[in-house]
Amino acid sequence: MIIQKSDSEKLAELKKMVFVDNCGMSKVFSYFIKSGTEVTEVKVLLDVSNCIQQTVDNIFSYSSNGLELVQATRFFVLNKIDK
């Protein structure tokens, strides 16, 4: 049996993906303004990849079962804002 996602679930997934992508883009800009860093494609991509992986890992840490990731993302973001 195939379970179809509702429009609200699809929208929530899209917003979660945009949030994670924005973390990566923010990291690129952050990397560029650091003094003394070597700017190469490989170094930038590795830095961004590590940032996105860390963000995804943090989001999953807010989910006890690997589900309800939209809610986990919301808790993660709100926790980051509070700090």
N, C-alpha and C positions, 0 to 999 in steps of 0.2 A: 504494500500500500504506500503510495506517495502522498506525503503531507505537503500541501501548498502553504506558503507563507502568506499572511495577510498583508495588505498594503502598509499598515502601520509597522509591521515587523520588517518589511523591506526598507521602509524609510529609516527606521531605527538602525538597521545594519549599515545603510549608506552613511548616516551621520557618524556612526562609530568609525567607519573606514576613513572618513574625512578627518576626524579628530586624530587618528593615528598618522595619517599622511601629513597633517599639519605639524605634528611632533617632529617628523622627519625633516620637513622644510625649515622649521625653526632651528633645528640642529645644524643644517647646512649654513644658515646665516650666522649662527653662533660660532661655527668652525672658522668661517672666513674672517671674523673680526678678532680672533685670537692672535696675539702677536707671536711671531716665531714659529708658526705652524707651516708645515710643508703642504702646499696646495697641489695635490695631484688627484686625478680621478679616483684612483684606488683608495687613497687615504680618506677622501670625502665620503665615498660610498661605504667604506668600512665603518666610519664614524656614524653615519646615518643608520646603517643596518643595525649596529649595536644599540643605538637609541630606540629604534622602533621595536627591536626584540625585547629590550628592557621594559618598554611601555606595555607591550602585549603581556609579558610575564607579570607585571604589576597588576594589570587588569584581571588576569586569571587568578591572582592571589586573593582578589575580592570575591571570587566565585567558588563556593565549596564543591560544586559538582561539574564545573566547566560549562555550565549553562547559565542562562540569565545574564549574558555578557553585557547587554545594554545597561542593566541596572548596576552591574559591577563597574562598568566604565563611568557611570555617573558618580558612584561612590569614590572611585579613584580620582576623578577630576575635582570633586568637591574637597577631598582631602588635600589635594595639591594646592588648591586655592586658599585653604585655611592656614597653610604653613607660611 
